[in-house]
Amino acid sequence: GESERLTKATTRLAELEKEFNELQQSYAVAGKVAEAVSGKNPLGLTLQRFVLTAFLDDTLVAASARLVKMSRGRYRLERRLERMDQRRASGLDLDVMDEYTGQSRSVNTLSGGESFLASLALALGLADVVQSYSGGLRMDALFIDEGFGTLDPEALDEALKVLMDLRERGRLV
């Protein structure tokens, strides 16, 4: 009677406790993974932002190759690695390495003409990366609306050389 019912209840309670512990272990791992991919990590970097930073790094390599030419060897674009503000997510802020000073600084400190060259280099780098990731898609035309008026004659000449090189490789600019 009562003793038998108590024994069954105790056995069932032990089974439930075992199931609970197994589930708790499984969910603890899933919880840690969920926290890490949602940005609860030392860099404050979500999985989505991590993927974007990998894409951005490829874009910056292509963009910097062009910016070095257009700036006569002065500037190269970089992704800022440290967090400037702990309240904001990290990973997508840009700096420019200034070879004249040997220092990296925010792209926001570039002059109007320098900003235009950096933007142009980023657009060209992005087009290269999108084309390389797309498995054969060709981007044959590039439209540039404005910004050339902010360049001094030497910078304009360097920017036009890069654009003429694109035309020679079959792109319409």
Secondary structure by P-SEA (a helix, b strand, c coil): caaaaaaaaaaaaaaaaaaaaaaaaaaaaaaaaaaaaaccccccccaaaaaaaaaaaaaaaaaaaaaaaaacccbbbbccccccccccccccbbbbbcccccbbbbcccccaaaaaaaaaaaaaaaaaaaaaacccccccbbbbccccccccaaaaaaaaaaaaaaaaacccc
